[in-house]
Every structure is written in C-alpha cells, then in structure tokens.
Amino acid sequence: MTNDPNLNTIWWQVYPLGFTGAPIRPQSDAERAVTPRLDMITSWLDYLIDLGANGLMLNPVFVSTSHGYDTVDYYRIDPRLGDDAAFDRLVAACHERGIRIMLDGVFNHVGRESALFQRALAGGDPGAERMFRIERDATTGKATDYAKFEGNGDLPSFNHDDPAVASLVGDVMRHWLRRGVDAWRLDAAYAVPPAFWTRVLPDMRCEFPHVWFMGEVIHGDYAAIASESGMDSVTQYELWKAIWSSIKSGNFWELDWSLKRHNAFMRAFTPLTFVGNHDVTRIVSQIGEAEAAVAMAVLLTVGGVPSLYYGDEQAWRGVKADAMGGDDAVRPMFPAARDGLGHDGEWMFRLLQGLISIRRRNPWMTRAVTEPTNVSNRAYSYDVVGTGEDAGRRLHVDLRLGAKPTADISENGANLYHVEH
C-alpha cells in the first residue's frame, strides 16, 4: 500500500481562464485589468473535497496573450486571474485543506508577443536568439521564418538544445515551487526531446523531493518517454480513447486490448488517467449519460492517478470544434456558487463520490493491474489485482451495455457498488 502523496492524489482539473469567466481574447486594457478571479477557484475547494478529490490541477495561470498557452511572462500571474496575492491565497487555502496543487508549465514554446522572443526576432541579442530556431536572409539578416509549435506562428518553439532554455525552465519551476506548488503538468511534452528534462528535473528534486512531474504525451512510446525524461507520469491518451470508443461502438475488445497495454505501462510508471480534459469533447457529449457512468466506473477502478475535468462531475456537455475558438465549448465558466449548478448533474456527482470512496478504501488500486475474466462485444469483466506488497488484493468489475448500461464492483462475491443511470 503506497503512502506516496503523489500516487494517493485524485486531481480535479480546472482551466482557470474559462472557469472564472475571464475574457479569453481580450480586446482592451480594461479586459486585461488585474481582477482577482483566482479567488473564485478558492471558493470551490470545499466542493473539490466533497467530491473526494485532493488535488487541484490548474491549466495556465501565467501572463499570456489569449488562451494561456501563448505565455508572455512565466513569473507573473495573468492579470485576468489576479496577482501574486490572489495566487498565494489559493495556495494557502489548498494546503489548509490538504489539497495538492499542480501548475501547467508551457515550456515547449512561448507566445509570439513575449519580450524574450521579440528580442530574439529583432536580432542583436545572440543569447536570446540561441533560445529559438530562427532563419534569416543571408544578405539582409532579416528573419524569414522560425520553428513553431505545430505550425502555429503565435507559438514559437524553444531550442531545447540551448542550455539557457533549461536554465530558464528550471528557474521558473523553482520560483513557483518555492511559492508552494506541489506538481507540474508539462504541456506538449511529446514535442520536447526527453533528454531536455534530464537537464532540468533532477535539480528540482534535490530541493523539492516530493514534487511530481506529469507530461502531456498524446502519442509515442509512453514508457520510453517517461524513462528517458525522468518524468513521473504521462497522460494515458490510449486508455482515454479506448474507454469512450469501446462503449460507444459496443466493442469491449478494444478496451481489453488497451488494458493489456495499460498493464505494461503500470509496470514502468503510473500514468495519469482521465475520461475528459480541456482539449477534448466531454464524455457525456461523446457517448451519453448512462454510458458516461460506465466510463467513470472504468476510470476509477483501473490503475493510475485519476483526473476529473471540472464540469464532468456534473455531467456537463461540450463539443470541441476544429476551428478558431473551438475549445471554448469545453472550457466554460463555472457558476459563482454551488446553488448555481442546479440539480441536473447531481446524480453524476453522487456516483463519483461512491466510486472515489471505494478507491480511497483501497489505495492499492493506484498501482493495480487488470486481468480479464470475460470479454464480448457488449459485456466485459475484469479483476483489479494488487501488485507488490498488495499482491493478494483483488476486486471484480462487470461492465454491461444495452438498454440500461451498468457496472458492478464486487469483492469476494459481495457487491460493493452498482453503477446505473
């Protein structure tokens, strides 16, 4: 049974700019005025605890041009969210409640408007220019192009071979860790050479031995990236896709295959598991309410460190669109107070409380693997099996699709929890 606080954390993920109703594409100084919207997140921490979570994962909070992933200043809180004082209040309130806090480090690239990149682009500052990959006309010296994240000119990519980039990233991490941060989400980690992190993370661990580093890895060899980078965890997108897709298509063979792969990952590291985040269509919109309940049962019975995206615990809907502003629908504002949630999604909140309760009573599940006991297109059963010193622990899960999709969790033949909506 693990006592590692990082492995005993269940994260509630919040996209602060959307959650607090901040203007995503501000058009005036007034829309960029310092407004302590982080205090709104602070007011929801007891809700987080009531759900059963004990970690707050925040998407970008640093000064940016628009959506947060175009960082302008890593050392300042975005004025749309507040200032240092608002951030300190949030951290203090989290720690008073035993909540760990994770920040989103966008270290693959910066915003085009950042002073650092503008100095590099202008020329005359060799140190700044080495931190990026800028092409220049051989005759005029004028910049003609530069490396950018996934072809987006607003997001110039760092040159991760330059020691100054590692120095900057390390300094930023250290600054906020000293301010009370417990963990880092490493955005677009799949686009950063794994060796880069070996020049940054060890120094952080020397001063902060309990820090947790989780990388966003959408594709690639998860286990190799985790091992070669020194990250503690990466996002388990394979399992995310298999959970909703197998339920939607009535093909549990896909989930079975993915869980076999998941077992292999579990032997190498402990992935971050999820059925929703700020970048994807919400699970209820993807597969429906009753089916989403079954998806939550899978999420909270398999090994890994689970994360729940704000609003999913209220069965919110939202479809991601492939267009400018296409993420807005999955990054909406939360109400100012709990009574603003209404009662439509209360069933999902209660269901998750029950599933999380089982996980809290069985913390060995974080490192568990699964063994299938029955597989068909629309029915799937598996045992959740403890590993290491918990090798004797075992729970059983039955998933069934049909007119009334259900899930049942049992131990030694006794039903612990029935999932149905």
C-alpha positions as CSV (number, residue, x, y, z in Angstrom):
1,M,0.0,0.0,0.0
2,T,1.6,3.3,-1.1
3,N,2.0,6.3,1.2
4,D,3.3,8.4,-1.7
5,P,1.1,11.5,-1.7
6,N,1.6,11.8,-5.4
7,L,0.1,8.4,-6.0
8,N,-2.7,9.0,-3.5
9,T,-3.9,12.1,-5.3
10,I,-7.1,12.3,-7.3
11,W,-7.0,15.5,-9.3
12,W,-9.8,17.9,-10.2
13,Q,-8.6,19.7,-13.3
14,V,-9.6,23.4,-13.8
15,Y,-9.0,25.6,-16.8
16,P,-8.8,28.9,-14.9
17,L,-9.5,31.4,-17.7
18,G,-12.7,29.6,-18.7
19,F,-13.7,28.5,-15.2
20,T,-13.6,32.1,-13.9
21,G,-15.2,33.7,-16.9
22,A,-12.1,35.7,-17.9
23,P,-12.0,37.2,-21.4
24,I,-10.1,34.6,-23.5
25,R,-9.3,37.0,-26.3
26,P,-9.1,40.4,-24.6
27,Q,-9.6,43.4,-26.8
28,S,-8.9,46.3,-24.4
29,D,-6.8,47.3,-21.4
30,A,-9.9,47.1,-19.3
31,E,-10.3,43.4,-20.2
32,R,-6.7,42.9,-19.1
33,A,-7.1,44.8,-15.8
34,V,-6.0,43.0,-12.6
35,T,-9.1,41.1,-11.5
36,P,-8.6,38.5,-8.7
37,R,-10.6,35.8,-10.4
38,L,-8.4,33.1,-8.7
39,D,-10.4,33.8,-5.6
40,M,-13.4,32.2,-7.3
41,I,-11.4,28.9,-7.6
42,T,-10.6,29.2,-3.9
43,S,-14.3,29.3,-3.1
44,W,-14.8,25.9,-4.8
45,L,-12.1,24.0,-2.8
46,D,-14.6,22.6,-0.3
47,Y,-16.6,21.3,-3.3
48,L,-13.4,19.5,-4.5
49,I,-13.0,17.9,-1.1
50,D,-16.7,16.9,-1.0
51,L,-16.3,15.2,-4.4
52,G,-13.4,13.1,-2.9
53,A,-10.6,14.7,-4.8
54,N,-7.5,16.1,-3.1
55,G,-5.5,17.7,-5.9
56,L,-6.2,20.8,-7.9
57,M,-4.6,20.8,-11.4
58,L,-4.6,24.2,-12.9
59,N,-4.2,24.9,-16.6
60,P,-2.2,28.1,-17.5
61,V,-2.2,30.9,-14.9
62,F,0.8,33.0,-16.2
63,V,0.6,36.1,-18.3
64,S,-0.4,35.2,-21.9
65,T,-1.8,36.9,-25.0
66,S,-5.1,34.9,-25.1
67,H,-5.8,31.3,-24.1
68,G,-2.9,30.8,-21.7
69,Y,-0.7,28.6,-23.9
70,D,0.9,31.6,-25.5
71,T,2.9,32.6,-22.5
72,V,4.3,36.1,-22.3
73,D,5.8,36.1,-18.7
74,Y,6.4,33.0,-16.7
75,Y,6.9,34.9,-13.5
76,R,3.7,36.8,-13.3
77,I,0.1,35.7,-12.7
78,D,-2.1,36.7,-15.6
79,P,-3.9,39.9,-14.6
80,R,-7.2,38.5,-15.8
81,L,-6.8,36.0,-13.0
82,G,-5.4,38.3,-10.4
83,D,-1.9,38.8,-8.9
84,D,0.6,37.2,-6.6
85,A,-1.6,37.9,-3.6
86,A,-4.5,36.0,-5.2
87,F,-2.3,33.1,-6.1
88,D,-0.9,33.0,-2.5
89,R,-4.4,32.9,-1.1
90,L,-5.3,30.0,-3.4
91,V,-2.2,28.0,-2.4
92,A,-2.7,28.7,1.3
93,A,-6.4,27.6,1.1
94,C,-5.4,24.4,-0.8
95,H,-2.7,23.4,1.8
96,E,-5.0,24.2,4.7
97,R,-7.3,21.5,3.3
98,G,-4.6,19.0,2.4
99,I,-5.1,19.7,-1.4
100,R,-2.0,19.4,-3.6
101,I,-1.7,22.0,-6.4
102,M,-0.3,21.5,-9.9
103,L,0.6,24.2,-12.4
104,D,0.7,23.9,-16.1
105,G,4.2,24.6,-17.5
106,V,4.1,25.5,-21.1
107,F,7.8,25.0,-21.8
108,N,7.8,23.7,-25.4
109,H,7.0,27.2,-26.7
110,V,6.2,30.8,-25.8
111,G,3.8,33.4,-27.1
112,R,4.9,35.4,-30.0
113,E,4.4,38.6,-28.1
114,S,6.8,37.6,-25.3
115,A,9.7,40.0,-24.8
116,L,12.2,37.2,-25.0
117,F,11.1,36.1,-28.4
118,Q,10.8,39.6,-29.7
119,R,14.4,40.3,-28.7
120,A,15.5,37.1,-30.5
121,L,13.4,38.0,-33.6
122,A,14.8,41.6,-33.8
123,G,18.4,40.4,-33.7
124,G,21.3,41.9,-31.8
125,D,20.8,39.6,-28.8
126,P,22.7,36.4,-29.6
127,G,21.8,34.8,-26.3
128,A,18.1,35.3,-26.8
129,E,18.3,34.2,-30.4
130,R,20.0,30.9,-29.5
131,M,17.0,30.0,-27.4
132,F,14.9,29.7,-30.6
133,R,15.5,28.5,-34.1
134,I,15.2,31.5,-36.4
135,E,16.0,31.5,-40.1
136,R,17.4,34.7,-41.6
137,D,18.0,36.1,-45.1
138,A,21.7,35.7,-45.7
139,T,22.0,39.2,-47.3
140,T,19.8,41.4,-45.1
141,G,19.8,39.4,-41.9
142,K,16.0,39.8,-41.7
143,A,14.1,36.9,-40.0
144,T,12.3,34.9,-42.6
145,D,10.9,32.0,-40.5
146,Y,11.2,30.3,-37.1
147,A,10.4,27.0,-35.6
148,K,6.9,27.0,-34.3
149,F,4.6,24.6,-32.4
150,E,2.5,22.5,-34.8
151,G,2.8,25.3,-37.5
152,N,1.2,28.0,-35.3
153,G,3.1,31.2,-35.8
154,D,1.8,32.6,-32.5
155,L,3.7,29.8,-30.7
156,P,7.5,30.0,-31.3
157,S,9.2,26.8,-30.2
158,F,12.2,26.9,-27.9
159,N,15.5,25.5,-29.0
160,H,15.8,22.8,-26.3
161,D,19.4,22.1,-27.1
162,D,20.4,25.5,-25.8
163,P,21.5,25.4,-22.1
164,A,19.8,28.8,-21.5
165,V,16.4,27.2,-22.1
166,A,17.0,24.6,-19.5
167,S,18.2,27.3,-17.1
168,L,15.1,29.4,-17.7
169,V,12.7,26.4,-17.3
170,G,14.4,25.3,-14.1
171,D,14.3,28.9,-12.7
172,V,10.6,29.2,-13.4
173,M,9.8,25.9,-11.8
174,R,11.9,26.7,-8.8
175,H,10.2,30.1,-8.4
176,W,6.7,28.6,-8.2
177,L,7.7,25.5,-6.2
178,R,9.1,27.9,-3.5
179,R,5.7,29.6,-3.6
180,G,4.0,26.3,-2.6
181,V,3.3,24.4,-5.8
182,D,3.4,20.6,-5.5
183,A,3.4,19.4,-9.0
184,W,3.9,20.4,-12.7
185,R,2.0,19.4,-15.8
186,L,4.5,19.6,-18.7
187,D,2.5,20.8,-21.6
188,A,3.2,19.3,-25.1
189,A,5.9,17.1,-23.5
190,Y,5.6,14.9,-26.6
191,A,7.2,17.7,-28.6
192,V,10.2,18.2,-26.3
193,P,13.2,15.9,-26.6
194,P,13.1,13.7,-23.5
195,A,16.8,14.4,-22.8
196,F,15.9,18.0,-22.1
197,W,14.1,17.1,-18.9
198,T,17.1,15.3,-17.6
199,R,18.9,18.6,-17.5
200,V,16.0,20.2,-15.5
201,L,14.2,17.8,-13.3
202,P,17.0,16.3,-11.1
203,D,17.9,19.8,-9.7
204,M,14.2,20.3,-8.8
205,R,14.0,17.0,-7.0
206,C,17.1,17.9,-4.9
207,E,15.3,20.9,-3.4
208,F,11.8,19.5,-3.6
209,P,11.9,15.7,-3.1
210,H,8.1,15.3,-3.2
211,V,7.5,17.2,-6.4
212,W,5.6,15.3,-9.2
213,F,6.2,15.9,-12.9
214,M,3.4,14.7,-15.3
215,G,3.9,15.2,-19.0
216,E,1.3,15.7,-21.7
217,V,2.1,12.8,-24.1
218,I,-0.6,12.2,-26.8
219,H,1.3,9.8,-29.0
220,G,4.6,7.9,-28.9
221,D,6.2,5.3,-26.6
222,Y,4.8,6.3,-23.2
223,A,7.1,4.1,-21.2
224,A,10.3,5.2,-23.1
225,I,9.4,8.8,-22.8
226,A,8.8,8.6,-19.1
227,S,12.0,6.6,-18.5
228,E,14.2,8.8,-20.8
229,S,12.9,12.1,-19.5
230,G,12.7,11.3,-15.8
231,M,9.1,12.4,-15.6
232,D,7.0,10.6,-13.0
233,S,3.9,10.2,-15.2
234,V,2.4,10.9,-18.6
235,T,-1.2,11.3,-19.8
236,Q,-2.8,8.0,-20.8
237,Y,-4.5,9.0,-24.0
238,E,-4.6,5.4,-25.3
239,L,-6.8,4.4,-22.4
240,W,-8.9,7.6,-22.7
241,K,-9.7,6.8,-26.3
242,A,-10.4,3.1,-25.6
243,I,-12.8,3.8,-22.8
244,W,-15.2,6.0,-24.7
245,S,-14.7,4.4,-28.1
246,S,-15.3,0.8,-26.8
247,I,-18.5,1.9,-25.1
248,K,-19.8,4.0,-28.0
249,S,-19.2,1.3,-30.6
250,G,-20.1,-1.7,-28.4
251,N,-16.7,-3.3,-28.8
252,F,-15.1,-4.1,-25.4
253,W,-12.4,-6.0,-27.3
254,E,-10.8,-2.5,-27.8
255,L,-10.9,-1.8,-24.1
256,D,-9.4,-5.2,-23.4
257,W,-6.5,-4.6,-25.7
258,S,-5.9,-1.2,-24.2
259,L,-5.9,-2.5,-20.7
260,K,-3.3,-5.1,-21.6
261,R,-1.2,-2.2,-22.9
262,H,-2.0,-0.3,-19.7
263,N,-0.7,-3.2,-17.6
264,A,2.6,-2.9,-19.3
265,F,2.7,0.9,-18.6
266,M,1.8,0.3,-15.0
267,R,4.9,-1.9,-14.6
268,A,7.1,1.0,-15.8
269,F,5.3,4.1,-14.3
270,T,1.9,5.3,-13.0
271,P,0.0,7.1,-15.8
272,L,-2.4,10.0,-15.4
273,T,-5.8,8.5,-16.3
274,F,-8.9,10.5,-17.4
275,V,-12.0,10.5,-19.5
276,G,-12.1,14.2,-20.1
277,N,-9.8,17.3,-20.1
278,H,-9.7,20.8,-21.6
279,D,-8.7,19.6,-25.1
280,V,-11.4,17.0,-25.8
281,T,-15.2,16.7,-26.3
282,R,-16.8,16.0,-22.9
283,I,-17.6,12.4,-22.1
284,V,-21.4,12.9,-21.9
285,S,-21.5,14.5,-25.3
286,Q,-19.3,11.8,-26.7
287,I,-21.3,8.8,-25.5
288,G,-24.4,9.8,-23.5
289,E,-25.2,10.0,-19.8
290,A,-25.8,6.3,-18.9
291,E,-22.7,5.3,-20.9
292,A,-20.6,8.0,-19.2
293,A,-21.4,6.5,-15.9
294,V,-19.9,3.2,-17.0
295,A,-16.8,5.1,-18.3
296,M,-16.4,6.7,-14.9
297,A,-16.5,3.2,-13.4
298,V,-13.6,2.1,-15.6
299,L,-11.6,5.2,-14.8
300,L,-11.9,4.8,-11.1
301,T,-11.3,1.0,-10.9
302,V,-8.1,0.7,-13.1
303,G,-4.6,1.5,-12.0
304,G,-3.2,5.0,-12.5
305,V,-3.6,8.5,-11.0
306,P,-7.1,9.7,-11.9
307,S,-8.1,13.2,-13.0
308,L,-11.6,14.6,-13.3
309,Y,-12.2,17.6,-15.5
310,Y,-14.4,20.3,-14.0
311,G,-18.0,20.0,-15.0
312,D,-17.7,16.3,-15.9
313,E,-18.7,15.6,-12.3
314,Q,-21.9,17.4,-13.1
315,A,-22.4,15.5,-16.4
316,W,-21.9,18.7,-18.4
317,R,-21.9,18.6,-22.2
318,G,-19.5,20.3,-24.6
319,V,-18.2,19.5,-28.1
320,K,-14.7,20.5,-29.2
321,A,-14.7,22.1,-32.7
322,D,-11.8,22.2,-35.1
323,A,-12.0,25.9,-35.6
324,M,-10.8,29.2,-34.0
325,G,-12.3,29.3,-30.5
326,G,-13.3,25.6,-30.9
327,D,-12.1,24.9,-27.3
328,D,-14.5,27.4,-25.8
329,A,-17.4,25.0,-25.5
330,V,-15.4,22.6,-23.3
331,R,-13.9,25.4,-21.2
332,P,-17.0,27.2,-19.9
333,M,-17.5,29.4,-16.8
334,F,-18.4,27.7,-13.6
335,P,-21.2,29.3,-11.5
336,A,-20.3,31.7,-8.7
337,A,-21.8,29.5,-6.0
338,R,-22.8,25.8,-5.6
339,D,-26.6,26.5,-5.9
340,G,-25.9,27.8,-9.4
341,L,-25.1,24.3,-10.5
342,G,-28.7,23.2,-10.3
343,H,-29.7,19.5,-9.9
344,D,-29.5,18.1,-13.4
345,G,-25.9,16.7,-12.8
346,E,-26.2,15.9,-9.2
347,W,-26.5,12.2,-10.0
348,M,-23.1,12.1,-11.5
349,F,-21.5,13.9,-8.6
350,R,-23.0,11.3,-6.2
351,L,-22.0,8.5,-8.4
352,L,-18.4,9.7,-8.4
353,Q,-18.4,10.2,-4.7
354,G,-19.2,6.5,-4.4
355,L,-16.6,5.4,-6.9
356,I,-13.9,7.5,-5.2
357,S,-14.9,6.2,-1.8
358,I,-14.1,2.7,-3.0
359,R,-10.8,3.8,-4.3
360,R,-10.0,5.7,-1.0
361,R,-10.7,2.5,0.9
362,N,-8.4,0.6,-1.4
363,P,-5.4,2.8,-2.1
364,W,-3.6,-0.2,-3.6
365,M,-5.7,0.3,-6.7
366,T,-3.4,3.1,-7.9
367,R,-0.7,0.6,-8.7
368,A,-3.1,-2.3,-9.7
369,V,-3.2,-4.2,-13.0
370,T,-6.3,-5.8,-14.5
371,E,-7.0,-9.4,-15.5
372,P,-9.9,-10.0,-17.9
373,T,-12.3,-12.8,-16.9
374,N,-14.9,-12.4,-19.6
375,V,-14.8,-10.5,-22.9
376,S,-17.5,-10.0,-25.5
377,N,-18.6,-7.1,-27.7
378,R,-21.1,-5.6,-25.1
379,A,-20.0,-7.2,-21.8
380,Y,-16.7,-7.1,-20.1
381,S,-15.5,-8.4,-16.8
382,Y,-12.1,-8.0,-15.2
383,D,-10.3,-8.3,-11.9
384,V,-8.4,-5.4,-10.4
385,V,-5.3,-7.0,-8.9
386,G,-2.9,-5.6,-6.4
387,T,0.9,-5.6,-7.1
388,G,4.0,-5.7,-5.0
389,E,3.1,-5.9,-1.3
390,D,-0.6,-5.7,-2.2
391,A,-0.4,-8.8,-4.4
392,G,-3.2,-10.5,-2.5
393,R,-5.7,-7.7,-3.0
394,R,-8.4,-8.1,-5.7
395,L,-11.7,-6.6,-6.7
396,H,-14.0,-7.6,-9.6
397,V,-15.7,-5.4,-12.1
398,D,-18.6,-6.3,-14.5
399,L,-19.5,-3.9,-17.4
400,R,-22.6,-4.4,-19.4
401,L,-24.0,-2.4,-22.3
402,G,-27.6,-2.4,-23.6
403,A,-30.8,-0.6,-22.9
404,K,-29.5,0.1,-19.4
405,P,-25.7,0.2,-19.3
406,T,-24.4,-0.9,-15.9
407,A,-21.3,-1.6,-13.9
408,D,-20.9,-3.6,-10.8
409,I,-17.9,-3.7,-8.4
410,S,-17.6,-6.6,-6.0
411,E,-15.2,-8.2,-3.6
412,N,-15.3,-11.9,-2.8
413,G,-18.7,-12.1,-4.4
414,A,-20.2,-9.3,-2.3
415,N,-21.4,-6.3,-4.4
416,L,-19.7,-3.0,-3.3
417,Y,-21.2,-0.6,-5.8
418,H,-23.7,-0.6,-8.6
419,V,-23.4,1.9,-11.4
420,E,-26.5,2.7,-13.4
421,H,-28.2,5.9,-14.7
